[in-house]
Amino acid sequence: MKLYNLMLSNFAAKSRIAIYEKGLTVEMVDPPGGMGSADYKKVNPLGKVPALGLDNGQVIAESEIINEYLEEKYPQNPLLPADAEGRAKVRACTRFHDLYLEPPMRAVFPKLFGQKLDDKFVEEKIKEVNSRLDQLDATIGSPWVAGSAFTLADAAIAPTMFFLNTFLPQLGSKGPLEGRPKVAAWWKSVQERPSVKKAIDEQQAALAAMMKK
Ligand SMILES: N[C@@H](CCC(=O)N[C@@H](CS)C(=O)NCC(=O)O)C(=O)O
């Protein structure tokens, strides 16, 4: 198998964490021509990373579908609970991440990379991210996002938390852990998890390399 991957990408890191947790051998490859390029769209029509290339030629796009596939295909070191209710809880967390917490952060990325964005728009998106973080603090489990086991929910939220820690203060907002003791406690332990540490170190190194350019 190969993962079309960029080390900085939080969505690719979400799938890398699942791969590392399960101890799978997966070749990490850059998207040919880069994200969104015509060449890469021949592989994944969405042009986004990650995508998982199977040995039979099938390509699975979207981090959540990749992670669910890996969980079904390689059930060792499970990342979903055994019971339907537990699974629903984890999936609610990953969906919260993908649909509600991450998008307003992504919307302001261009500003971080020197593009001009309307100040009011940025202010609204930062407010939205902060209100999602408050929701996370009100609902997050202990020691892991969905409770007693490390799951796909931790894999989803940790790489985005790395970005939020780095970028929110640069955008004039308080940090994501400030005034959110439960999120702060989770962040402290999740960073020690070897799969997460590896993925976040990779994000950090890729960010440092990009900033040098
Ligand atoms: N819903 C997608 C989101 C993936 C995504 O937005 N990836 C970014 C990199 S972090 C990307 O490829 N952006 C390029 C583009 O949208 O063209 C997933 O879960 O995999």
The ligand as an SDF file (V2000), in Angstrom:
LIG
                    3D

 20 19  0  0  0  0  0  0  0  0999 V2000
  -11.9360   15.8400    3.6950 N   0  0  0  0  0  0  0  0  0  0  0  0
  -10.5770   15.5880    3.3330 C   0  0  0  0  0  0  0  0  0  0  0  0
   -9.7770   16.8660    3.5500 C   0  0  0  0  0  0  0  0  0  0  0  0
   -8.3380   16.7090    3.0450 C   0  0  0  0  0  0  0  0  0  0  0  0
   -7.6780   18.0550    2.8220 C   0  0  0  0  0  0  0  0  0  0  0  0
   -8.3070   19.1360    2.8540 O   0  0  0  0  0  0  0  0  0  0  0  0
   -6.3840   17.9920    2.5620 N   0  0  0  0  0  0  0  0  0  0  0  0
   -5.6580   19.1890    2.2430 C   0  0  0  0  0  0  0  0  0  0  0  0
   -4.2780   19.1340    2.8630 C   0  0  0  0  0  0  0  0  0  0  0  0
   -4.3820   19.1610    4.6430 S   0  0  0  0  0  0  0  0  0  0  0  0
   -5.5080   19.2720    0.7350 C   0  0  0  0  0  0  0  0  0  0  0  0
   -5.1770   18.2860    0.0910 O   0  0  0  0  0  0  0  0  0  0  0  0
   -5.7380   20.4610    0.1490 N   0  0  0  0  0  0  0  0  0  0  0  0
   -5.5650   20.6860   -1.2460 C   0  0  0  0  0  0  0  0  0  0  0  0
   -6.8490   20.9850   -1.9690 C   0  0  0  0  0  0  0  0  0  0  0  0
   -7.8920   21.1110   -1.3240 O   0  0  0  0  0  0  0  0  0  0  0  0
   -6.7660   21.1110   -3.1980 O   0  0  0  0  0  0  0  0  0  0  0  0
  -10.0010   14.4180    4.1290 C   0  0  0  0  0  0  0  0  0  0  0  0
  -10.5210   14.1340    5.2170 O   0  0  0  0  0  0  0  0  0  0  0  0
   -9.0660   13.7440    3.6570 O   0  0  0  0  0  0  0  0  0  0  0  0
  1  2  1  0
  2  3  1  0
  2 18  1  0
  3  4  1  0
  4  5  1  0
  5  6  2  0
  5  7  1  0
  7  8  1  0
  8  9  1  0
  8 11  1  0
  9 10  1  0
 11 12  2  0
 11 13  1  0
 13 14  1  0
 14 15  1  0
 15 16  2  0
 15 17  1  0
 18 19  2  0
 18 20  1  0
M  END
$$$$
